[in-house]
Amino acid sequence: MRLRFILPLLVAGFSSLGGAAQAQSSSGYPWCALQADKAGAMTCYFSSQEQCRVALGGIGGSCVRNPAYRGH
């Protein structure tokens, strides 16, 4: 019975931690991929422009410098 109440709280807690870690870690990469779909999603987990281009191969989009990158 207790597990039914505790489990959702644990999941919510870990989900919020994952979002914060994801937001911080994306600023550590210099390149972002802008997908060519209508949503215009931007993913900033690329160490090089070439790595970004390979990831976009076949789906379309463009690679841009990460505006949050601080040059670690």
N, C-alpha and C positions, 0 to 999 in steps of 0.2 A: 504494500500500500504506500509506504513512504517513497519507494523508488519511483512511483508514478508522479510524485511532486518534485523530487530532487532531480531526476533526469532532465526534464525540460529546463530547469534553472542552470544546470551544468552546460547543456548544449548552448543556451543563450550566452552564457559567460564566455565560453570558448569561441563562439562565433564573433563576439565583439572584439576579442583579443586578436583573432585572425585578421579582421579588417584593419585594425591599427597597424599590425605588422606589415600587412600588404601595402598600405599607403606609405609607410616609411621606407620600405625597401625599394619601391619603384623609383624613388628619387636618387638612388645610388647607381643608376644606369644612364648613360649619355644619349641613348637613342630610343625613340618611340615609333610605333607603327600606327598609322591612321588607316583604318579599314575603309574600303570604298563603298560599304553598304550605307543605307539611309541613316542608320544609327550613328555612324561616324565614331565608332569606338576607338579609344586610344589606349595602347598597351605599351608601357615603358619598362621593358625588361631585357634590353638588348645592349650588349657591350660594344658592338660595332655596327656601322651602317650596313655592311655586307650581311651580318647575321639577321638584321631586320628585313632586308630585301629577300633573303631566302625564306624567312617565315611568311612573308606576304605572297610568295610565289604561288600563282594559280588562283588566288582569291582577290587580288587587286588591292590597291591602296598606295600609300606613300610613307616614306620614312622621314622623320623630322627630329631635330635635336630636342632633348627633354628639357622643357622650361624649368623644371624643378631640380635639375642636376647641379650640384655644387662643386664638381670636380675633385672628388676625394683622392 
